[in-house]
Structure formats: C-alpha cells, structure tokens
Amino acid sequence: MLTEVKAYSSLQTAPSLLLAPNGRAENDFIQIRNIDGLDPVVASVGTTPYGSSDGEAYVGSSVLSRNLVLTLHPNPDWDTWSPEALRRLLYSYFMPKQAVRLLFMSDDMQDVDIRGVVESFAANPFSKDPEYIASVICPDPYFSATTAIVLTGNANDPDIDIDYGGSIPGGIQVEVDWSSGTNPSLISIDVGNPDISTFEVSMPNIVSANNYFRMSSFPRSKYVENVYTSGANKGKIISLLSNVTIAEGSTWPMLQPGSNSFSLGTDHGVQAWQLTYLEKFGGL
C-alpha cells in the first residue's frame, strides 16, 4: 500500500515542509485524505463499422492523460504553521499552470513518480473541517520507476533473460562500444520473439574506436545514432534512422511485462553493450 507521497515544485524558491518519519498521518501538517486517479486510465478504443456485416473493425487504441486529484487537510500547530501559512505553502506547489512532480512510496513496490501540470487548486478555508483539492493533469499517464536498471554484456553472447517488473511495455536504450577487432557494419537487437521484434541497423564502421552506437525505443523519444568521440567527426551526432531495417510486422524492441529474452549481435569484431530501462506502471 502507499505509505508516503512527496510533491516537488518547479519553483526554485518553494518552501519545503518535511514530515516526521515516524509520525501519524492525522498529525502531519498536510494530511492526504484521498487520491483519485491512481487506477489504470481508461483507453480510447477506435473502431469503424463494417459496410455490409455486423460488428465493427478495430483500428487502434490509446491511453490519454491521467488526472490525479489530491484531497489535502491542514493540521496547523497554530504557531509556525497556521492554516493560512499551510495554504500559501501549497500554492507554491499546486498553483494552476505550474509543473509538479509527484513521488509515490509504497511498502510493496519500488518508488515511482509522475509529472504533470496543475489544473486547479480549490480550498474551503471557512469550513470547520477545511480541505484543499488539487487537480493535476499528467500528459504521460504512466508511473515510472525512479531508478533506472542497467545491464551490460558483449555482442554475440548468448541471450540473457530480463525480468521486467512493470505493468505496461517499456522502451530501452542501448549503447554499443568498440572493444577490438574489425569494425562491424551490422547491429541486430532482438527482444522476445525475433519474428516480431527484430531490429537491424547496417552501416560501414557503425562502431569503431572513434564512435559508438546508441539507440532508444522510449515512446516519443525514439532515435538511432552514431556519437563520435574522436577523429574528423569528433563531437558530431549523426542520425542512422535511414539505415534501420524493420521487417514487415516487426516493431521497435520493447520490454513486455514478465520475462524477456534479449540479444545483441554484430557481424565483425568484439563490442560491449549497455542496456538501460525504466519500469513503467499503468496504475498503483
């Protein structure tokens, strides 16, 4: 279950309010009474009617933004923190149009965070039981692990098994560095079934003593490129998207929830690879 929520303001001068690590929730200066919007976001499923038969054809689906609504209750000490002081502090974090990061800590899973923009902040300061309602719109609806997982290996080694603990597919970032031998002209990356996830990039000297290879399959941040660290092209980053070969029906390499086999192959020489990924979650 959730044990703690932390909010990080986009304002550099936002005041901080640390809570007692062993205190009770009802004694916290800002008590979280409820959070709506932690469940998986409803998908928008696209269909189109058939022209001459019953039913509809599925044409795709997507998950839209997440709306988190936090119900907060002030517990003033009537000395340093009055109700007004607590409300003004919350303004520093939940002013409409302001960016905010929320970190969720739990006793049964790793820490995850999500970023959004404050939609509204409403208060009822004249009530006997005051509450503040903060609404946050998160364009990226998924919660992300705060710590990246990094794996290493050598090209053409046997497949390795990756236990991906996220609840939705997650992208990967792969870097390949030259170690010795002839410069390769082909790099292939396989995740899971090679029939549906074979990713190949071909180019002379795709990895050498002067440059390394880098690719990312993170949604909205896909790239394939060479990064030159020495030689005539030192400091340049050259896109290799036009050199990518993806077979019909195949996809960019993504990690699926559960067990995934991963392999990286080249046609010449000895290279080392580094794989980085973040586990993503559709709900808490």
Backbone torsions as a table, in degrees:
resi	resn	phi	psi	omega
1	MET	NA	159.6	177.8
2	LEU	-68.1	135.5	-179.4
3	THR	-115.5	-24.2	-175.5
4	GLU	-160.0	144.6	175.1
5	VAL	-127.9	132.2	177.1
6	LYS	-119.0	139.1	177.4
7	ALA	-113.0	136.3	178.9
8	TYR	-119.8	121.8	-177.6
9	SER	-83.0	153.7	174.1
10	SER	-82.0	-6.8	177.4
11	LEU	-83.7	129.9	-178.9
12	GLN	-68.6	-25.7	-176.5
13	THR	-103.5	16.2	-179.6
14	ALA	-64.3	131.5	178.6
15	PRO	-68.7	150.0	179.8
16	SER	-105.1	152.4	178.4
17	LEU	-137.0	100.8	-178.8
18	LEU	-88.1	138.7	-178.9
19	LEU	-99.7	152.5	178.3
20	ALA	-63.4	126.9	-176.1
21	PRO	-62.3	-27.5	-178.3
22	ASN	-111.8	16.5	-179.1
23	GLY	-80.1	172.3	178.1
24	ARG	-96.3	148.8	-176.0
25	ALA	-58.7	-39.2	-177.2
26	GLU	-72.2	-8.8	176.5
27	ASN	-103.0	-4.6	177.9
28	ASP	-65.8	145.6	177.3
29	PHE	-58.6	-40.4	174.4
30	ILE	-118.0	109.3	-178.8
31	GLN	-99.0	128.6	176.5
32	ILE	-87.2	112.5	-178.8
33	ARG	-90.6	-28.4	-178.0
34	ASN	-163.2	149.6	172.8
35	ILE	-134.8	117.1	174.5
36	ASP	-98.2	147.8	175.9
37	GLY	101.1	14.5	179.8
38	LEU	-87.3	-15.1	-179.9
39	ASP	-75.0	164.2	176.0
40	PRO	-55.6	137.5	-179.1
41	VAL	-71.4	140.1	178.5
42	VAL	-63.3	133.7	-179.5
43	ALA	-83.6	148.3	171.6
44	SER	-95.2	110.0	-175.1
45	VAL	-101.6	123.8	-178.9
46	GLY	-96.5	129.8	176.2
47	THR	-136.3	160.1	176.1
48	THR	-137.5	139.0	-177.2
49	PRO	-67.9	147.0	170.4
50	TYR	-72.8	151.1	-178.2
51	GLY	-74.3	-32.2	-172.4
52	SER	-137.5	16.4	177.7
53	SER	-144.6	165.2	-178.6
54	ASP	-72.8	158.4	177.8
55	GLY	93.3	-176.8	-179.5
56	GLU	-137.8	156.2	178.0
57	ALA	-95.3	134.9	177.7
58	TYR	-77.0	127.3	-177.1
59	VAL	-118.1	1.4	177.7
60	GLY	138.1	165.8	179.4
61	SER	-150.3	159.0	178.2
62	SER	-153.0	156.9	175.9
63	VAL	-105.7	126.8	-176.8
64	LEU	-86.7	-163.0	-174.3
65	SER	-70.8	160.4	177.5
66	ARG	-101.5	139.6	176.2
67	ASN	-114.5	107.2	176.3
68	LEU	-95.1	130.7	179.5
69	VAL	-123.7	115.7	-177.7
70	LEU	-104.0	128.8	173.8
71	THR	-101.3	116.5	-172.7
72	LEU	-117.4	142.5	-179.8
73	HIS	-125.8	128.0	178.7
74	PRO	-82.4	139.2	173.0
75	ASN	-122.8	80.5	-174.8
76	PRO	-69.4	153.4	173.6
77	ASP	-97.8	-1.1	177.1
78	TRP	60.8	18.2	176.0
79	ASP	-123.7	-82.9	177.3
80	THR	-79.4	-40.2	-175.9
81	TRP	-114.0	98.5	172.6
82	SER	-87.0	167.9	177.2
83	PRO	-56.9	-38.4	179.7
84	GLU	-67.2	-39.0	179.4
85	ALA	-65.6	-39.7	178.1
86	LEU	-66.8	-39.0	179.0
87	ARG	-65.3	-41.9	179.3
88	ARG	-67.3	-34.0	175.6
89	LEU	-62.8	-42.8	179.6
90	LEU	-65.3	-29.5	175.4
91	TYR	-58.8	-31.8	-179.1
92	SER	-69.1	-18.2	-177.6
93	TYR	-110.1	-30.0	-171.7
94	PHE	-126.4	37.3	173.2
95	MET	-76.2	131.2	-179.9
96	PRO	-50.8	142.0	-176.8
97	LYS	79.7	-4.6	-176.8
98	GLN	-89.5	140.4	176.5
99	ALA	-75.8	143.6	-179.7
100	VAL	-145.6	147.8	174.9
101	ARG	-116.6	132.2	179.2
102	LEU	-115.2	129.0	179.5
103	LEU	-110.8	126.9	-178.3
104	PHE	-111.7	126.7	179.5
105	MET	-114.3	139.3	-174.2
106	SER	-138.2	161.6	178.2
107	ASP	-94.6	1.8	-178.6
108	ASP	-131.2	9.3	175.9
109	MET	-158.4	170.1	-178.7
110	GLN	-71.7	164.0	178.2
111	ASP	-66.9	139.1	177.8
112	VAL	-132.5	156.6	177.3
113	ASP	-136.6	168.2	177.9
114	ILE	-151.8	147.9	-178.3
115	ARG	-117.7	143.8	-178.8
116	GLY	-155.8	-174.1	178.2
117	VAL	-122.7	133.5	-178.2
118	VAL	-68.5	125.5	177.9
119	GLU	-88.5	-44.0	-177.9
120	SER	-158.2	158.9	174.8
121	PHE	-143.2	114.9	-176.5
122	ALA	-120.0	143.2	-179.2
123	ALA	-134.3	153.7	173.0
124	ASN	-125.0	67.2	-171.4
125	PRO	-64.4	-15.4	-177.6
126	PHE	-94.7	7.6	178.2
127	SER	-86.0	155.0	174.1
128	LYS	-68.0	-23.6	179.0
129	ASP	-126.2	76.5	-173.5
130	PRO	-66.3	144.5	175.6
131	GLU	-140.0	152.7	175.1
132	TYR	-118.8	134.5	-179.7
133	ILE	-113.5	114.4	179.2
134	ALA	-110.3	124.0	178.7
135	SER	-109.1	126.8	-177.1
136	VAL	-124.1	126.7	176.2
137	ILE	-97.4	123.5	-178.9
138	CYS	-109.3	103.8	-179.2
139	PRO	-57.0	-40.0	172.1
140	ASP	-90.2	110.5	-170.4
141	PRO	-77.2	-2.4	-171.6
142	TYR	-101.0	143.1	173.5
143	PHE	-81.9	140.6	-176.0
144	SER	-120.6	138.4	173.3
145	ALA	-60.4	143.4	-177.1
146	THR	-83.5	-14.3	-178.9
147	THR	-117.0	122.4	178.6
148	ALA	-74.8	147.6	175.8
149	ILE	-102.2	128.6	-176.3
150	VAL	-120.0	126.8	176.9
151	LEU	-121.4	151.3	-179.6
152	THR	-133.5	159.2	178.5
153	GLY	-176.8	-170.6	179.4
154	ASN	-119.2	146.1	179.0
155	ALA	-58.9	143.8	177.2
156	ASN	70.5	10.9	171.2
157	ASP	-72.4	163.4	175.6
158	PRO	-58.7	156.6	178.8
159	ASP	-56.0	146.7	172.9
160	ILE	-112.9	156.5	179.4
161	ASP	-103.2	128.2	179.4
162	ILE	-111.6	121.6	177.3
163	ASP	-92.8	99.0	-176.4
164	TYR	-89.7	117.1	-173.7
165	GLY	-90.4	-1.2	178.9
166	GLY	-71.9	166.8	-179.0
167	SER	-103.4	-4.9	173.9
168	ILE	-131.9	157.6	179.4
169	PRO	-58.1	143.6	-178.7
170	GLY	-127.8	145.5	178.9
171	GLY	-77.9	170.8	179.8
172	ILE	-132.5	156.8	169.2
173	GLN	-121.1	130.9	-177.4
174	VAL	-126.1	132.5	172.3
175	GLU	-119.2	138.1	179.4
176	VAL	-125.0	125.0	-178.7
177	ASP	-116.2	145.5	177.7
178	TRP	-72.7	136.9	176.4
179	SER	-113.4	-51.9	179.6
180	SER	-167.8	169.5	174.8
181	GLY	84.2	-167.4	-177.3
182	THR	-68.2	140.9	178.3
183	ASN	-67.3	132.2	-179.4
184	PRO	-76.6	158.5	174.9
185	SER	-120.7	4.6	-179.2
186	LEU	-146.6	134.7	172.8
187	ILE	-129.0	127.9	176.2
188	SER	-121.3	137.6	-179.6
189	ILE	-124.5	123.9	179.9
190	ASP	-121.1	129.7	173.8
191	VAL	-127.5	119.0	-179.4
192	GLY	74.8	-138.3	-177.4
193	ASN	-70.7	115.6	-178.7
194	PRO	-64.3	-17.4	179.3
195	ASP	-71.4	-22.9	-178.4
196	ILE	-120.9	-1.2	-179.0
197	SER	-147.3	62.1	175.2
198	THR	-110.3	123.8	-173.3
199	PHE	-125.6	118.0	-177.4
200	GLU	-126.2	143.0	175.8
201	VAL	-131.1	126.1	-178.6
202	SER	-122.5	134.8	179.2
203	MET	-174.3	137.8	176.8
204	PRO	-58.5	138.4	178.6
205	ASN	53.3	45.0	-178.4
206	ILE	-64.4	-25.2	172.0
207	VAL	-136.5	133.1	179.8
208	SER	-151.9	-175.1	177.3
209	ALA	-68.0	-16.5	-178.2
210	ASN	-98.0	-15.5	-174.8
211	ASN	-150.6	154.4	174.0
212	TYR	-123.7	161.5	-177.0
213	PHE	-100.2	143.1	179.8
214	ARG	-145.8	135.7	176.0
215	MET	-140.8	155.4	177.1
216	SER	-140.0	136.1	174.7
217	SER	-113.5	18.4	177.0
218	PHE	-63.7	133.4	178.6
219	PRO	-54.4	136.7	-178.9
220	ARG	65.5	9.4	176.8
221	SER	-146.2	45.1	179.7
222	LYS	-84.7	136.3	175.3
223	TYR	-158.9	157.4	172.3
224	VAL	-138.4	125.6	-171.8
225	GLU	-156.7	161.1	170.2
226	ASN	-106.7	135.7	178.0
227	VAL	-115.2	119.8	-176.5
228	TYR	-96.3	125.0	-177.9
229	THR	-105.7	-11.2	178.6
230	SER	-158.7	177.8	179.6
231	GLY	84.1	-167.6	-175.4
232	ALA	-64.9	-28.8	-178.8
233	ASN	-98.9	19.3	-176.5
234	LYS	-52.7	131.1	178.7
235	GLY	91.2	-8.2	-178.5
236	LYS	-89.6	149.0	171.7
237	ILE	-122.2	118.1	-174.4
238	ILE	-114.3	124.8	-179.9
239	SER	-70.2	140.3	178.7
240	LEU	-117.4	20.0	-178.0
241	LEU	-58.9	-33.9	-179.9
242	SER	-72.1	-11.1	-179.8
243	ASN	-99.7	4.3	-177.7
244	VAL	-83.5	137.0	174.8
245	THR	-117.7	115.5	176.5
246	ILE	-121.6	117.0	-178.0
247	ALA	-63.0	155.1	179.0
248	GLU	-58.5	129.3	-178.2
249	GLY	87.2	-8.0	179.3
250	SER	-88.0	167.0	-177.2
251	THR	-133.5	168.5	171.3
252	TRP	-63.3	146.5	-177.7
253	PRO	-65.1	124.2	178.9
254	MET	-133.8	147.9	175.6
255	LEU	-88.5	130.9	178.7
256	GLN	-98.8	151.6	177.1
257	PRO	-53.2	132.1	-178.9
258	GLY	103.9	-149.0	-175.4
259	SER	-86.3	135.0	179.0
260	ASN	-133.9	133.2	172.4
261	SER	-89.7	140.4	-178.7
262	PHE	-131.6	136.2	174.9
263	SER	-146.0	149.8	177.0
264	LEU	-134.9	125.5	-178.2
265	GLY	-125.4	153.0	173.8
266	THR	-135.1	168.9	-176.7
267	ASP	-96.4	-12.8	-179.3
268	HIS	-150.6	157.6	168.8
269	GLY	70.6	-170.4	-179.5
270	VAL	-122.6	127.0	-179.8
271	GLN	-135.2	152.8	175.0
272	ALA	-109.9	142.4	178.3
273	TRP	-121.2	156.0	175.1
274	GLN	-132.7	126.8	-178.5
275	LEU	-112.5	129.9	-179.7
276	THR	-127.1	135.2	176.1
277	TYR	-151.3	159.0	175.5
278	LEU	-119.4	132.9	177.0
279	GLU	-74.7	135.7	-177.8
280	LYS	-115.6	146.8	-175.6
281	PHE	-130.8	135.0	-179.7
282	GLY	-81.8	-16.2	178.8
283	GLY	-168.4	165.3	-179.8
284	LEU	-115.2	NA	NA
